Amino acid sequence: MDAKAIRQMFPILDQEVNGHPLVYLDSSATSQKPIPVIEAVDEYYRKNNSNVHRGVHTLGSRATDQYEGAREKVRRFINASSTAEVIFTRGTTTAINTVATSYARANLKPGDEIVITQMEHHSNIIPWQQAAKATGATLKFIPLQDDGSITLDDAKETITSNTKVVAIAHVSNVLGTIHPIKELAKIAHENGAVILVDGAQGAPHIRVDVQDMDCDFYAFSGHKMCAPTGIGVLYGKKELLENMEPIEFGGEMIDFVNLYDSTWKELPWKFEGGTPIIAGAVGLGAAIDFLNEIGMDNIHEHEKKLSKYVMERIRTIDGVNVYGPENRASLVTFNLDDVHPHDVATALDSFGIAVRAGHHCCQPLMKWLDVAATARASFYMYNTEEDVDQLVDGLLKTKEFFGNVF
């Protein structure tokens, strides 16, 4: 895989920031968009803009074909058994909230358990807190090892016959921990629980096969995998989705409306109330085409090499504390001794290097790490070893500057 050639497909990367060539290391927050995606959305608005499913005119038919065509692309991308199992949402957060509200609140009762981890993104903690409060269920946490990983033994001990829902990230957005989803799904099912996977950091980087993993729900966002913002996916097993009630009501998701009662469309449309995110779905379809052309296995291998390289390089800097396991996704979360991560990010930005600083929507994990915040550099297919070298050089200059100040 030629990352330098791929980089040329992302026009935003061809610019200077603060007098330096942009080094974009914040793809875990949002990825950049390649030309084919930009052009697909532009063409939709220029030639095919119309509402879907409702009109019989030519533009309506074109828009519907593109929208439903994108659904089929998603189905193949994650290997769902049917497009009925692919629901378009605003993103991962909406997808998780749909399950926590529609499935969990209808199926949980006092004495039941919801199992998650302390490293989850807030979007995979708060919905379950609210579900627990609404139903009287108990929230439990699989313990973390010192390096931020979990063990299957701990999972087996935490997940019991009282557990009804297991919700866990495919990949941690802070530590880069890659969880053994297939094995966790097996443990959950042996105890009669369903498992939801937060795939926001998984789907963009790792080949996803929901049937092989045997997860019951899988949620992910388009904007982290080269698609526009505002579009995401909830995958759910058909038999589960068929027994769930929609959480948004109105146009598009109805079958027939009486004065005092209504009926819903079949899957997946009963969960897609209102005018859907049509242009976003078109862009997501184009992004999937782009990712497939490069190859998810190629992307994963490139990022594994880059992750290894960044770990080797960043550990040469005295005073840098790195968090997370050795076997990780392509991100590195760290702190520089005696320098606040916001100051680190600001200094790096002065060199044209974009990283993220803060609690990364993971305040319980920050408490477990005993830090207020961290800096995070995250990588994607368009990043190179030269970007890593620029990061290390920027950190050395930052360290020197603040060392002289203090």
C-alpha positions in Angstrom: 0.0 0.0 0.0 1.4 3.4 -1.0 0.3 5.8 1.7 1.9 8.8 -0.1 -0.1 8.1 -3.2 -3.3 7.7 -1.2 -2.6 11.0 0.5 -2.9 12.7 -2.9 -6.6 11.6 -2.9 -7.3 13.9 0.1 -7.2 17.5 -1.0 -7.4 18.9 2.5 -4.0 17.5 3.4 -2.3 19.6 0.7 -2.1 22.8 2.7 0.1 24.6 5.2 -0.9 25.3 8.8 1.0 28.0 10.7 3.6 28.0 7.9 4.2 24.3 8.0 2.9 21.4 5.9 -0.2 19.9 7.6 0.5 16.7 9.5 -3.0 15.4 10.4 -2.9 13.1 13.3 -6.5 13.3 14.5 -8.3 10.7 12.5 -9.8 9.0 15.5 -11.9 12.2 16.0 -12.8 12.4 12.3 -11.1 11.2 9.2 -10.5 13.3 6.1 -12.5 12.8 2.9 -11.1 11.6 -0.4 -12.0 13.1 -3.8 -14.4 10.2 -4.8 -16.5 10.9 -1.7 -16.5 14.7 -2.2 -17.5 14.2 -5.8 -20.2 11.7 -5.0 -21.9 14.1 -2.6 -21.5 17.0 -5.0 -23.0 15.0 -7.9 -25.9 13.9 -5.7 -26.8 17.5 -5.0 -26.1 18.7 -8.5 -28.0 16.0 -10.4 -30.1 13.7 -8.1 -31.3 15.7 -5.1 -34.8 14.5 -4.2 -36.5 12.8 -1.3 -36.5 9.0 -1.3 -39.1 6.3 -1.4 -42.0 8.8 -1.8 -41.8 10.0 -5.4 -42.2 8.3 -8.7 -40.5 10.9 -10.8 -37.0 10.4 -12.2 -35.0 12.3 -9.5 -36.8 10.5 -6.7 -36.1 7.2 -8.3 -32.4 8.1 -8.7 -32.1 9.3 -5.1 -33.8 6.1 -3.8 -31.6 3.9 -5.9 -28.5 5.6 -4.5 -29.8 5.6 -0.9 -30.7 1.9 -1.0 -27.6 1.1 -3.0 -25.5 2.5 -0.2 -27.4 0.3 2.3 -26.4 -2.8 0.2 -22.8 -1.6 0.2 -22.9 -1.4 4.0 -24.4 -4.8 4.2 -21.5 -6.3 2.1 -18.9 -4.3 4.0 -19.9 -5.7 7.4 -21.2 -9.0 6.0 -24.7 -8.7 7.3 -27.1 -11.3 6.1 -29.7 -8.9 4.9 -30.2 -5.2 4.2 -33.1 -5.4 6.7 -30.4 -5.5 9.4 -28.7 -2.2 8.2 -30.3 0.9 9.7 -29.0 4.4 8.8 -28.6 6.7 11.8 -26.9 10.0 12.6 -23.8 8.1 13.9 -22.6 5.7 16.6 -24.1 7.7 19.4 -27.6 7.5 17.9 -27.2 3.8 17.1 -26.2 2.9 20.7 -29.0 5.1 22.1 -31.5 3.3 19.9 -30.5 -0.1 21.3 -30.3 1.2 24.9 -33.8 2.8 24.6 -35.7 0.4 22.4 -34.2 -2.9 23.3 -32.8 -2.5 26.8 -35.6 -0.6 28.4 -38.1 -3.1 27.1 -36.2 -6.2 28.2 -34.5 -5.3 31.5 -35.9 -5.4 35.0 -34.5 -5.1 38.6 -31.9 -7.7 39.2 -30.7 -7.8 35.6 -27.1 -6.7 34.7 -25.6 -4.5 32.0 -21.8 -5.2 31.6 -19.5 -2.6 30.1 -15.9 -1.5 30.7 -14.4 1.6 32.3 -12.6 2.5 29.0 -15.8 3.1 27.1 -16.6 6.3 25.3 -19.3 8.4 27.0 -21.6 7.4 24.2 -21.3 3.8 25.3 -21.7 4.6 29.0 -24.4 7.2 29.5 -27.1 5.4 27.5 -26.6 2.3 29.7 -26.6 4.4 32.9 -29.9 5.8 31.8 -31.3 2.3 30.9 -30.2 1.0 34.3 -31.9 3.9 36.1 -35.1 3.4 34.0 -35.3 -0.3 34.6 -33.7 -1.0 37.9 -30.9 -3.0 36.3 -27.3 -3.0 37.6 -24.3 -1.6 35.7 -21.2 -3.8 36.0 -17.6 -3.3 34.7 -15.1 -5.8 33.4 -11.9 -5.0 35.3 -9.0 -3.5 33.4 -5.5 -4.8 33.4 -2.6 -2.5 34.2 -2.0 -1.9 30.5 -5.6 -1.1 29.7 -6.6 -4.5 28.3 -9.1 -7.0 29.6 -8.9 -10.7 30.0 -11.4 -13.3 29.0 -11.2 -14.8 32.5 -12.3 -11.5 34.0 -15.1 -11.3 31.4 -16.3 -14.7 32.3 -16.4 -13.8 36.0 -18.2 -10.5 35.3 -20.8 -11.7 32.8 -23.2 -13.9 34.7 -26.6 -15.5 34.1 -28.1 -12.2 35.4 -26.4 -10.3 32.6 -28.8 -9.3 29.8 -26.6 -6.8 27.8 -22.9 -6.6 27.2 -21.7 -3.3 25.5 -18.1 -2.9 24.6 -15.9 -1.0 22.1 -14.3 -2.9 19.3 -11.3 -0.6 19.7 -10.7 1.9 22.5 -10.5 5.5 21.3 -7.9 6.3 24.0 -5.8 3.2 24.6 -6.1 1.6 21.2 -7.0 -1.7 22.9 -8.5 -4.2 20.4 -11.0 -6.4 22.1 -11.7 -10.1 21.3 -15.2 -9.5 20.2 -15.9 -13.0 18.9 -14.9 -14.6 22.2 -16.8 -12.0 24.2 -19.9 -12.6 22.2 -19.6 -16.3 22.9 -19.4 -15.6 26.7 -22.4 -13.3 26.5 -24.5 -15.7 24.6 -23.6 -18.6 26.9 -25.1 -16.5 29.7 -28.2 -15.5 27.7 -27.1 -11.9 27.1 -26.9 -9.9 23.9 -23.8 -8.0 22.9 -23.6 -4.6 21.4 -20.2 -3.5 19.8 -19.3 0.2 19.6 -17.5 0.0 16.2 -16.7 3.7 15.8 -12.9 3.0 16.0 -13.2 -0.5 14.6 -15.0 -0.3 11.3 -12.7 2.3 9.7 -9.5 0.2 10.4 -10.4 -3.5 10.7 -12.3 -5.8 8.5 -15.7 -6.3 10.1 -17.7 -9.5 9.8 -20.7 -9.3 12.0 -21.8 -12.9 11.3 -18.4 -14.3 12.2 -18.1 -12.2 15.3 -21.7 -13.2 16.1 -22.4 -9.8 17.7 -26.1 -8.9 18.1 -25.6 -5.2 17.4 -22.8 -3.2 15.8 -22.7 0.6 15.7 -20.4 2.8 13.7 -20.0 6.3 12.2 -19.3 7.3 8.6 -17.2 10.4 9.4 -14.4 8.3 10.9 -14.1 6.2 7.7 -13.8 8.8 5.0 -17.6 9.5 4.7 -19.4 12.7 5.5 -20.4 13.7 9.1 -24.0 13.0 10.2 -24.3 9.5 8.8 -23.9 6.2 10.7 -25.1 2.7 10.9 -26.8 0.4 13.4 -26.5 -3.3 12.5 -28.8 -5.6 14.4 -29.8 -9.2 14.1 -33.1 -9.3 12.3 -35.0 -11.3 14.9 -34.0 -8.7 17.5 -34.8 -5.7 15.4 -38.2 -7.1 14.5 -39.2 -7.2 18.1 -38.0 -3.7 18.9 -40.1 -0.6 18.8 -38.9 2.5 17.0 -37.9 5.5 19.1 -38.7 8.2 16.5 -42.1 8.5 15.0 -43.3 10.3 11.9 -43.0 10.3 8.2 -41.1 7.6 6.3 -41.3 4.9 9.0 -45.1 4.5 9.0 -47.2 1.9 7.2 -50.7 3.2 7.9 -52.0 5.9 10.2 -55.4 5.9 11.9 -56.8 8.5 14.2 -55.9 6.6 17.3 -53.3 4.1 16.2 -50.7 3.5 13.6 -48.6 0.7 12.1 -44.9 0.7 11.1 -43.1 -0.2 8.0 -41.0 -3.4 7.9 -37.3 -3.4 8.6 -35.1 -1.4 8.2 -37.4 1.6 7.5 -39.4 1.5 10.7 -36.3 2.9 12.5 -35.7 5.6 9.9 -38.3 8.2 10.8 -38.4 11.5 8.8 -36.4 12.5 5.8 -33.2 10.4 6.0 -29.6 11.5 5.6 -29.6 10.8 1.9 -26.5 12.7 0.8 -24.6 11.2 3.8 -25.6 7.7 2.8 -24.5 8.4 -0.8 -21.1 9.6 0.6 -20.9 6.6 2.9 -21.4 4.3 -0.1 -18.6 6.1 -2.0 -16.4 5.8 1.1 -17.0 2.1 1.3 -16.1 1.8 -2.4 -12.9 3.7 -1.7 -11.9 1.6 1.3 -12.7 -1.6 -0.6 -10.5 -0.5 -3.5 -7.5 0.0 -1.2 -8.4 -3.1 0.8 -9.3 -3.2 4.5 -6.5 -5.8 5.1 -4.0 -3.5 3.5 -5.1 -0.6 5.6 -4.9 -2.7 8.8 -1.4 -3.9 7.9 -0.2 -0.4 7.1 -1.5 0.9 10.4 0.0 -2.0 12.4 3.5 -1.1 11.0 2.8 2.6 11.7 1.7 1.8 15.2 4.9 -0.1 15.9 7.0 2.6 14.4 5.4 5.4 16.5 5.7 3.4 19.7 9.4 2.9 19.0 10.0 6.5 18.2 8.0 8.2 20.9 9.6 6.1 23.6 12.9 7.6 22.8 11.7 10.9 24.3 12.5 11.2 28.0 9.5 12.3 30.0 6.8 10.9 27.7 4.3 8.6 29.4 2.4 6.3 26.9 -0.9 4.7 27.9 -2.3 1.4 26.6 -1.2 -2.1 25.6 1.5 -3.1 23.2 -0.9 -4.7 20.8 -3.0 -1.7 19.8 -4.7 0.1 17.0 -3.0 3.0 15.2 -3.1 5.6 17.8 -0.9 6.7 20.7 -2.1 8.4 23.8 0.5 10.1 26.0 1.5 12.9 28.3 4.7 14.9 28.5 6.0 15.4 32.0 5.1 18.8 33.5 3.3 20.0 30.4 -0.5 20.1 30.2 -1.7 18.1 27.1 -3.6 21.2 25.9 -0.3 23.0 25.8 1.3 20.1 24.0 -1.4 20.2 21.4 -1.1 23.9 21.0 2.6 23.8 20.6 2.4 21.0 18.1 -0.3 22.9 16.1 2.3 25.8 15.8 4.3 23.3 13.8 1.3 22.3 11.7 0.8 19.0 13.6 -2.9 18.3 14.5 -3.4 16.1 17.6 -6.2 15.8 20.1 -6.0 16.8 23.7 -8.4 16.4 26.6 -10.4 13.6 28.2 -11.5 12.2 24.8 -15.1 11.7 26.1 -13.7 9.1 28.5 -13.7 10.7 31.9 -14.0 7.4 33.9 -10.9 6.1 32.0 -9.0 9.3 32.8 -9.8 8.8 36.5 -8.6 5.2 36.2 -5.4 6.4 34.6 -5.1 9.1 37.3 -4.8 11.9 34.9 -7.0 14.9 34.0 -6.4 14.7 30.3 -4.0 13.2 27.7 -2.7 14.0 24.2 -3.6 11.6 21.4 -2.1 11.2 18.0 -4.1 8.9 15.7 -3.2 7.6 12.3 -5.0 6.4 9.1 -4.2 5.1 5.7 -2.9 8.5 4.5 -0.3 8.8 7.2 3.4 7.9 6.8 6.5 7.3 8.9 7.5 10.9 8.0 4.4 12.1 9.8 5.6 10.1 12.9 9.0 11.7 12.6 7.4 15.1 12.4 5.4 14.3 15.6 8.5 13.2 17.5 10.5 16.3 16.3 7.6 18.5 17.4 7.5 16.9 20.8 11.2 17.4 21.3 10.9 21.1 20.4 7.9 21.3 22.7 9.8 19.7 25.6 12.7 22.0 25.0 10.5 25.1 24.9 8.7 24.3 28.1 11.9 23.2 29.8 13.4 26.6 29.1 10.2 28.3 30.3 10.3 26.5 33.7 
